[in-house]
């Protein structure tokens, strides 16, 4: 069985012992301060889509936000509220967008008995 060797890069005297981590988040995404119960959401402007404590409304077009809000209203709950903790934000945004697209397709379909 082959062994795995870990190579360490030599430290230069000019390198700092501290590591700087950027705390800059994209302008479009912000942290969620408080969570409202869906019953307290009165309109689209007060409706927040959040994933892992980050507000991701800006990841959606205004049209998709409106349709998702209407879908949540029809169910009386924020449908994204039960997403697993730690889910990838882009995956969650995609799942919400696809949910809206599927709901749209169902609404626009013309079902008839033949």
N, C-alpha and C positions, 0 to 999 in steps of 0.2 A: 504494500500500500504506500502510495507516495505521501510524503509529508509536506505540509504547507509552511513556508518560511515567511515571516513578516519582516520586511525591510523598513528600517527607520531612516528618514532623511536627517543628516547631521544638522544641528542647530547652529545658525550663524550668530555671531555676537551682535549684529545689528538688528536681529529679529526681536520683537517684543514678546514677553511672556503672556501678555493679555491678548484676548481675541475680541474683536469688535463685531457685534452682530447688528445688522441693520434692523431697525424697528419700523422702517417705512413700509406701509402697506399700500397697495394700489389705491389711487384716489377713489375709484368707483366702489370699493368694498370697504365697509366700516364695521366696527365692533357693535354688537347688540348690547345696549345698556339694560333694558328691561324687556320682559316678555309679557305681552298682553294675551289674555284669554281671547279666543276668537269672538266670543259674545260681546267683547268690548270694542271690537273693530267696527267702526261705523261706516267707513267708506274706503275706496281704493287708496286714497292718500295715507290713511292710517294703517294700511295693510303692509306688513313686513315679511319678506321671505328670507329666512335665515337658515344657515347650515353651519353647524359646529360653532355657534356663537358669532358668526359673521353675517352681516346683512348683504345679501346677494341680489337685491332687486335690480341693480344696474346691469346684471348679466343677461337680463331679459328685455326684449322690446316692450314698449308700452302696450302694444296689442296683446302680447303673450301674458304680461302682468294682469291686464284686465280680464282676459279669458280665464286665467288661473284663479283670480279673485272670485269670479262668478262661479267657477267650479267648486271652490271651497265654500262659498255661500250656499250652494245647492246641497252640500253635505253637512253644513253647519259646523265645520271644523277646518283648521289649517292642515291640509293633507300632508305637508312636509314635516309636521311636528314629530312624527314617529320614525323618521329616518334614523338608521343606526348611528350611534355616536362614533365619530372618527371617520365617517364616510368621506371619500374624496369629493371635494367641492365641485369640481368639473363634472364628475359622474352624477352628483345630485342635481346639478343644474340641467344636465342632459335628460335625466329621468323626469324631472318636472316638465321640461319642454315637450318631451315625448308624450307625457300624460295629457297635456293640453292638446297636442295634435291628434291623439287617439280619440279624446272626447269630442273634438271638432268633427272628426270623420264619422263618428257614431251619430252625432246630431244631424249631420248633413246627409246621411244615407237615407235612401227611400226604401223602406222595407215593405214588401207586399207579399201576400200569400198567393202563390200560383199553383 
